[in-house]
Amino acid sequence: SSCLARGAAGGFLTAEKLAAESAKELVEIAVPENLVGAILGKGGKTLVEYQELTGARIQISKKGEFLPGTRNRRGTITGS
């Protein structure tokens, strides 16, 4: 039987999927507040396109959530 672990989304991951998830890299970047709109695009369309093209997961912190001591939002890119 396969070893199972509970995934972040609530589903179950097989040992193979779990290994693939742990092989992913996580990069955090500072995103100046005035560039967030250009990265997201209208209704988030540009960000979705970036994710589809790269296979990476891209997140930007919520409005008003800045990196400590800055006016930059936290951008997180996860992928292989």
Buried (B, 14 or more C-beta within 10 A) or exposed (E): EEEEEEEEEEEEBEEEBBEEBEEEEEEEEEBEEEEBEEBBEEEEEBBEEBBEEEEBEBBBBEEEEBBEEEEBBBBBBBEE
